[in-house]
């Protein structure tokens, strides 16, 4: 679980820096990140 949590934290941090550019795809990036977090959470056995 620890590894998956660290991975999701990195992904969220990366996503935050990407959306900070304000290039108009913020909502799409956030949706993608949310889907990825759910996939990681499910694969971790929760």
Gaussian input, Z-matrix of N, CA and C with variables (Angstrom, degrees):
# hf/3-21g

backbone

0 1
 N
 C     1     B1
 C     2     B2     1     A1
 N     3     B3     2     A2     1     D1
 C     4     B4     3     A3     2     D2
 C     5     B5     4     A4     3     D3
 N     6     B6     5     A5     4     D4
 C     7     B7     6     A6     5     D5
 C     8     B8     7     A7     6     D6
 N     9     B9     8     A8     7     D7
 C    10    B10     9     A9     8     D8
 C    11    B11    10    A10     9     D9
 N    12    B12    11    A11    10    D10
 C    13    B13    12    A12    11    D11
 C    14    B14    13    A13    12    D12
 N    15    B15    14    A14    13    D13
 C    16    B16    15    A15    14    D14
 C    17    B17    16    A16    15    D15
 N    18    B18    17    A17    16    D16
 C    19    B19    18    A18    17    D17
 C    20    B20    19    A19    18    D18
 N    21    B21    20    A20    19    D19
 C    22    B22    21    A21    20    D20
 C    23    B23    22    A22    21    D21
 N    24    B24    23    A23    22    D22
 C    25    B25    24    A24    23    D23
 C    26    B26    25    A25    24    D24
 N    27    B27    26    A26    25    D25
 C    28    B28    27    A27    26    D26
 C    29    B29    28    A28    27    D27
 N    30    B30    29    A29    28    D28
 C    31    B31    30    A30    29    D29
 C    32    B32    31    A31    30    D30
 N    33    B33    32    A32    31    D31
 C    34    B34    33    A33    32    D32
 C    35    B35    34    A34    33    D33
 N    36    B36    35    A35    34    D34
 C    37    B37    36    A36    35    D35
 C    38    B38    37    A37    36    D36
 N    39    B39    38    A38    37    D37
 C    40    B40    39    A39    38    D38
 C    41    B41    40    A40    39    D39
 N    42    B42    41    A41    40    D40
 C    43    B43    42    A42    41    D41
 C    44    B44    43    A43    42    D42
 N    45    B45    44    A44    43    D43
 C    46    B46    45    A45    44    D44
 C    47    B47    46    A46    45    D45
 N    48    B48    47    A47    46    D46
 C    49    B49    48    A48    47    D47
 C    50    B50    49    A49    48    D48
 N    51    B51    50    A50    49    D49
 C    52    B52    51    A51    50    D50
 C    53    B53    52    A52    51    D51
 N    54    B54    53    A53    52    D52
 C    55    B55    54    A54    53    D53
 C    56    B56    55    A55    54    D54
 N    57    B57    56    A56    55    D55
 C    58    B58    57    A57    56    D56
 C    59    B59    58    A58    57    D57
 N    60    B60    59    A59    58    D58
 C    61    B61    60    A60    59    D59
 C    62    B62    61    A61    60    D60
 N    63    B63    62    A62    61    D61
 C    64    B64    63    A63    62    D62
 C    65    B65    64    A64    63    D63
 N    66    B66    65    A65    64    D64
 C    67    B67    66    A66    65    D65
 C    68    B68    67    A67    66    D66
 N    69    B69    68    A68    67    D67
 C    70    B70    69    A69    68    D68
 C    71    B71    70    A70    69    D69
 N    72    B72    71    A71    70    D70
 C    73    B73    72    A72    71    D71
 C    74    B74    73    A73    72    D72
 N    75    B75    74    A74    73    D73
 C    76    B76    75    A75    74    D74
 C    77    B77    76    A76    75    D75
 N    78    B78    77    A77    76    D76
 C    79    B79    78    A78    77    D77
 C    80    B80    79    A79    78    D78
 N    81    B81    80    A80    79    D79
 C    82    B82    81    A81    80    D80
 C    83    B83    82    A82    81    D81
 N    84    B84    83    A83    82    D82
 C    85    B85    84    A84    83    D83
 C    86    B86    85    A85    84    D84
 N    87    B87    86    A86    85    D85
 C    88    B88    87    A87    86    D86
 C    89    B89    88    A88    87    D87
 N    90    B90    89    A89    88    D88
 C    91    B91    90    A90    89    D89
 C    92    B92    91    A91    90    D90
 N    93    B93    92    A92    91    D91
 C    94    B94    93    A93    92    D92
 C    95    B95    94    A94    93    D93
 N    96    B96    95    A95    94    D94
 C    97    B97    96    A96    95    D95
 C    98    B98    97    A97    96    D96
 N    99    B99    98    A98    97    D97
 C   100   B100    99    A99    98    D98
 C   101   B101   100   A100    99    D99
 N   102   B102   101   A101   100   D100
 C   103   B103   102   A102   101   D101
 C   104   B104   103   A103   102   D102
 N   105   B105   104   A104   103   D103
 C   106   B106   105   A105   104   D104
 C   107   B107   106   A106   105   D105
 N   108   B108   107   A107   106   D106
 C   109   B109   108   A108   107   D107
 C   110   B110   109   A109   108   D108
 N   111   B111   110   A110   109   D109
 C   112   B112   111   A111   110   D110
 C   113   B113   112   A112   111   D111
 N   114   B114   113   A113   112   D112
 C   115   B115   114   A114   113   D113
 C   116   B116   115   A115   114   D114
 N   117   B117   116   A116   115   D115
 C   118   B118   117   A117   116   D116
 C   119   B119   118   A118   117   D117
 N   120   B120   119   A119   118   D118
 C   121   B121   120   A120   119   D119
 C   122   B122   121   A121   120   D120
 N   123   B123   122   A122   121   D121
 C   124   B124   123   A123   122   D122
 C   125   B125   124   A124   123   D123
 N   126   B126   125   A125   124   D124
 C   127   B127   126   A126   125   D125
 C   128   B128   127   A127   126   D126
 N   129   B129   128   A128   127   D127
 C   130   B130   129   A129   128   D128
 C   131   B131   130   A130   129   D129
 N   132   B132   131   A131   130   D130
 C   133   B133   132   A132   131   D131
 C   134   B134   133   A133   132   D132
 N   135   B135   134   A134   133   D133
 C   136   B136   135   A135   134   D134
 C   137   B137   136   A136   135   D135

   B1=1.4662
   B2=1.5190
   B3=1.3311
   B4=1.4624
   B5=1.5156
   B6=1.3193
   B7=1.4632
   B8=1.5175
   B9=1.3271
   B10=1.4580
   B11=1.5185
   B12=1.3414
   B13=1.4596
   B14=1.5191
   B15=1.3212
   B16=1.4621
   B17=1.5239
   B18=1.3202
   B19=1.4627
   B20=1.5190
   B21=1.3251
   B22=1.4624
   B23=1.5199
   B24=1.3328
   B25=1.4626
   B26=1.5203
   B27=1.3243
   B28=1.4669
   B29=1.5182
   B30=1.3267
   B31=1.4642
   B32=1.5227
   B33=1.3269
   B34=1.4627
   B35=1.5210
   B36=1.3352
   B37=1.4595
   B38=1.5227
   B39=1.3214
   B40=1.4594
   B41=1.5190
   B42=1.3256
   B43=1.4552
   B44=1.5142
   B45=1.3379
   B46=1.4575
   B47=1.5211
   B48=1.3260
   B49=1.4572
   B50=1.5223
   B51=1.3290
   B52=1.4656
   B53=1.5232
   B54=1.3403
   B55=1.4588
   B56=1.5201
   B57=1.3297
   B58=1.4576
   B59=1.5265
   B60=1.3273
   B61=1.4521
   B62=1.5205
   B63=1.3294
   B64=1.4620
   B65=1.5078
   B66=1.3171
   B67=1.4627
   B68=1.5222
   B69=1.3309
   B70=1.4557
   B71=1.5166
   B72=1.3329
   B73=1.4646
   B74=1.5247
   B75=1.3409
   B76=1.4616
   B77=1.5240
   B78=1.3201
   B79=1.4631
   B80=1.5273
   B81=1.3332
   B82=1.4591
   B83=1.5172
   B84=1.3335
   B85=1.4625
   B86=1.5191
   B87=1.3425
   B88=1.4651
   B89=1.5259
   B90=1.3262
   B91=1.4629
   B92=1.5217
   B93=1.3346
   B94=1.4645
   B95=1.5167
   B96=1.3296
   B97=1.4599
   B98=1.5164
   B99=1.3337
   B100=1.4598
   B101=1.5252
   B102=1.3303
   B103=1.4649
   B104=1.5201
   B105=1.3322
   B106=1.4557
   B107=1.5203
   B108=1.3326
   B109=1.4681
   B110=1.5206
   B111=1.3375
   B112=1.4632
   B113=1.5280
   B114=1.3140
   B115=1.4637
   B116=1.5243
   B117=1.3139
   B118=1.4656
   B119=1.5194
   B120=1.3296
   B121=1.4672
   B122=1.5241
   B123=1.3197
   B124=1.4643
   B125=1.5272
   B126=1.3267
   B127=1.4615
   B128=1.5227
   B129=1.3360
   B130=1.4637
   B131=1.5220
   B132=1.3298
   B133=1.4547
   B134=1.5104
   B135=1.3203
   B136=1.4582
   B137=1.5211
   A1=110.65
   A2=116.20
   A3=120.08
   A4=112.38
   A5=115.34
   A6=119.45
   A7=110.48
   A8=116.63
   A9=120.27
   A10=111.34
   A11=115.98
   A12=119.34
   A13=110.33
   A14=116.68
   A15=120.88
   A16=110.33
   A17=115.98
   A18=120.60
   A19=110.96
   A20=116.30
   A21=119.28
   A22=111.05
   A23=116.94
   A24=120.53
   A25=110.39
   A26=116.38
   A27=120.82
   A28=110.29
   A29=116.27
   A30=120.77
   A31=110.84
   A32=116.12
   A33=120.12
   A34=110.25
   A35=117.46
   A36=121.00
   A37=110.71
   A38=116.06
   A39=121.00
   A40=110.27
   A41=116.09
   A42=120.52
   A43=112.09
   A44=116.22
   A45=120.15
   A46=110.37
   A47=117.41
   A48=120.26
   A49=111.02
   A50=116.54
   A51=120.24
   A52=110.48
   A53=116.28
   A54=119.23
   A55=111.42
   A56=117.64
   A57=120.68
   A58=111.88
   A59=117.72
   A60=120.24
   A61=110.89
   A62=116.69
   A63=120.33
   A64=112.83
   A65=116.78
   A66=120.38
   A67=113.11
   A68=116.84
   A69=119.50
   A70=115.29
   A71=117.79
   A72=119.46
   A73=110.69
   A74=115.09
   A75=120.41
   A76=111.73
   A77=116.72
   A78=119.91
   A79=111.10
   A80=117.09
   A81=120.11
   A82=110.90
   A83=116.26
   A84=120.74
   A85=110.30
   A86=115.67
   A87=119.28
   A88=110.97
   A89=117.49
   A90=120.69
   A91=110.60
   A92=116.22
   A93=120.64
   A94=110.46
   A95=117.01
   A96=120.86
   A97=110.99
   A98=116.64
   A99=119.99
   A100=110.51
   A101=116.87
   A102=120.77
   A103=110.79
   A104=116.44
   A105=120.59
   A106=110.80
   A107=117.26
   A108=120.81
   A109=110.58
   A110=116.66
   A111=120.40
   A112=110.06
   A113=116.95
   A114=120.81
   A115=110.90
   A116=116.82
   A117=121.24
   A118=110.15
   A119=115.72
   A120=120.69
   A121=110.50
   A122=116.91
   A123=121.33
   A124=110.29
   A125=116.92
   A126=120.06
   A127=111.94
   A128=116.95
   A129=120.17
   A130=111.58
   A131=117.14
   A132=120.65
   A133=114.16
   A134=117.89
   A135=121.04
   A136=109.26
   D1=-39.35
   D2=-178.66
   D3=-57.82
   D4=-41.98
   D5=-178.94
   D6=-64.81
   D7=-44.51
   D8=-179.98
   D9=-64.13
   D10=-37.50
   D11=178.84
   D12=-64.91
   D13=-42.71
   D14=178.86
   D15=-62.89
   D16=-41.65
   D17=179.72
   D18=-61.47
   D19=-46.11
   D20=-178.99
   D21=-66.12
   D22=-33.35
   D23=177.74
   D24=-64.54
   D25=-43.16
   D26=177.91
   D27=-62.64
   D28=-43.61
   D29=-179.43
   D30=-62.14
   D31=-43.23
   D32=179.40
   D33=-64.18
   D34=-41.75
   D35=178.98
   D36=-63.17
   D37=-42.43
   D38=178.39
   D39=-63.23
   D40=-43.75
   D41=179.40
   D42=-62.18
   D43=-38.16
   D44=179.60
   D45=-63.46
   D46=-41.85
   D47=-179.84
   D48=-69.13
   D49=-32.35
   D50=178.16
   D51=-68.70
   D52=-45.61
   D53=-176.97
   D54=-70.78
   D55=-21.22
   D56=178.62
   D57=-65.08
   D58=-18.26
   D59=179.85
   D60=-70.18
   D61=-21.62
   D62=176.65
   D63=61.56
   D64=43.36
   D65=-175.98
   D66=-92.93
   D67=11.85
   D68=173.23
   D69=93.49
   D70=-2.19
   D71=179.81
   D72=-113.06
   D73=21.73
   D74=-176.33
   D75=-54.29
   D76=-49.65
   D77=-176.00
   D78=-64.79
   D79=-37.39
   D80=178.98
   D81=-65.88
   D82=-42.15
   D83=179.20
   D84=-64.10
   D85=-43.11
   D86=-179.49
   D87=-64.13
   D88=-39.46
   D89=177.51
   D90=-63.52
   D91=-42.36
   D92=179.33
   D93=-63.59
   D94=-43.22
   D95=179.20
   D96=-63.21
   D97=-40.20
   D98=179.60
   D99=-63.54
   D100=-43.59
   D101=177.69
   D102=-61.28
   D103=-40.43
   D104=-179.06
   D105=-66.96
   D106=-41.10
   D107=177.98
   D108=-61.56
   D109=-41.16
   D110=178.62
   D111=-63.52
   D112=-42.32
   D113=179.80
   D114=-62.91
   D115=-42.03
   D116=178.48
   D117=-64.87
   D118=-42.65
   D119=-179.17
   D120=-62.89
   D121=-44.21
   D122=-179.94
   D123=-65.08
   D124=-42.48
   D125=-176.89
   D126=-70.68
   D127=-18.43
   D128=-179.81
   D129=-78.50
   D130=-6.49
   D131=175.70
   D132=93.82
   D133=13.46
   D134=177.43
   D135=-78.50

